[in-house]
Amino acid sequence: MPTNTGTDSAFIIQGITGGYIVQSIPQAFIEIHQRLSSLLKLPYGERSDDLASVIVRRVEHFMATSPTPAQPVWSERDVFLITYGDSLTDGDRPPLQVLKDFLDQQLEGLISTVHILPYFPYSSDDGFSVIDYLQVNPTLGDWDDILAISDNFRLMSDLVINHISRESLWFADFVGGNQPGRDYFIEENPDTNVSMVTRPRNSPLLVPIQTRRGTRHVWATFSEDQIDLNFRNPDVLISMIDIVLFYLSKGTSVVRLDAIAFLWKELNTSCVHLPETHAIVKAIRLIMEEVCPGALLLTETNVPDPENFSYFGNGDEAHVVYQFALPPLVLHALNRGTEKHLVRWASALPDFPEGCTVLNFTASHDGIGLRSLEGVVPDSDVAELVDSMHRFGGFVSMRSMPDNGEEPYEINISLFDAMKGTRRGEDQWQVQRFLCAQIIMLGMKGIPALYIHSLLATPNDISGLERSGRTRSINRRKWEMDELMPELDNPSSIQGLIFNTLKDILEIRQNEPCFHPDATQAILHIKTGIFAFNRKSTGGRSLTAIHNMTANPIELSNSQIINKLNLLPHNQKKPSLIEPYQSLWLV
């Protein structure tokens, strides 16, 4: 417990970082200390006051040595791009330099924020098994390259907070019985009943490790190479907060908490979304808002909506959560030619707390998650969708269930090839169907995020899959610039057509206040086969977005379009006719 020495809120800290450390909390930091102590009471009990003091000293030091100006939060000009550091290469320069040139030359003014997927040294999972959180993977570049990108774009960086590579120094400490890593991981008896634990994988949860103390079984939610960290040890939390502060000092303004739902472990529970996890997320947000006003905290929780939106807290947790239901619902609607389930879901979306919003996307480095369809789309429809994706060259991964069964968890396919056809098979509408999906995402309430391989209309990368042996590689192609640029410069190529069309749409979107993330959204019931919604800005300007989800032209009534300007390119045979998979933005 802290001991008040009668000075400016001085504390004697015991047992947090070893030994006795006198911490004096300046008056300006008393409030954040109290708030942190209150938040950390649930996971850390009587140690919360001491732990808050240690953290506050780090906050004070960061603010004195790495001042960061306040940033605007978000506007209609915000569009994220999701990319790996080496999605673009030229065989000569470091890939991060290639990426910077592409961003500067092709997307400046159209993209506001770049999410560079884990750019650290790693041992597996294309970056999500981090060996060293504080280094840039030398095959990509260095910190100067990261900072150069952050000069013209907001940078989103991943904090892979739940687990670390077994090749890390922390895990080497664990194996050798040395501090600090000796107590950074979770040991369990191999006979422990872990059947209640929610699993995103079907690999063993407890992995045997040979250590100097004999065989130990450690918790590994995702793979035997990704060993979960023990957040019951407060030193692990301190280490992670140090990493957050370091990233902010290196140009990051959006921190993505990867796999955050699994962070706190409690036997005889599901070990997801536990109250202790929420408390730690709130503490990280509080710290970020103190040291870098305007920086954003984003949580990655690929689960049904009620659990996903719980990470908003009461407006005091994540600033942004992924709209995980959008990708499978849009894919299902376009594959089946019905707006019904998409409309019902979108109509039921809750109002987000003030200062919170969603990140809308239709594709990412991961596959298209299916958990968000639970209770929204019939199981028979999900099975039919999976069958279609198999026919279009895709794969499906499974998750383990408590009864030892398996359920579809994720579709692995490039989004462009996922749009080859419908449940009836391939057809001639792939390009139009694909663009319709992107326009829906760009119009809905929230912040849109384009995956680089959607922007480039990248097809299934079968050779990449064969090289890695991992189905997710099908949607993670590494483009050579001398192969890509001729395609983008050719308006008649698929890549050129999609890329330049999306750039035109992004330019239109930039200047439309109805697309501010906070502008209201109301789902409209116009006609069967149509997905439509209205967006209204704070200034009262109104925009109606209309999307034909079918392969048939649909006649709209004159009252729905009369005296309205369509912002999107549209070659109408009749003013009231909307072509297959056509979209309108009417103002």
Secondary structure, DSSP 8 states (H G I E B T S, - for coil): -----SSSSEEEEESSSSSEEEEE--GGGHHHHHHHHHHTHHHHGGGHHHHHHHHHHHHHHHHHHS---------TT--EEEE-TTSEE-SSS-HHHHHHHHIIIIIBTTB-EEEE---S-BSSGGGTSBS-TTS--TTT--HHHHHHHHHHSEEEEEE--SEEETTSHHHHHHHHT-TTGGGSB-B--TT---TTS--SSSS-SEEEEEETTEEEEEE-SSBTTEEEB-TTSHHHHHHHHHHHHHHHHTTEEEEEETTGGG-S--TTS--SS-HHHHHHHHHHHHHHHHHSTT-EEEE---S-HHHHHGGGTTTTS-SEEE-TTHHHHHHHHHHHT--HHHHHHHHT-----TT-EEEE-S--SS-EE-GGGTTTS-HHHHHHHHHHHHHTT-EEEEEE-TTS-EEEEEEES-HHHHTSEETTEE-S-HHHHHHHHHHHHHHSSSEEEEEHHHHTT----HHHHHHH--GGGGG---EEHHHHHHHHT-TTSHHHHHHHHHHHHHHHHHT-GGGSTTSEEEEE--STTEEEEEEE-TTS-EEEEEEE-SSS-EE--HHHHTT--B-S----SSTTEE-TT-EEEE-
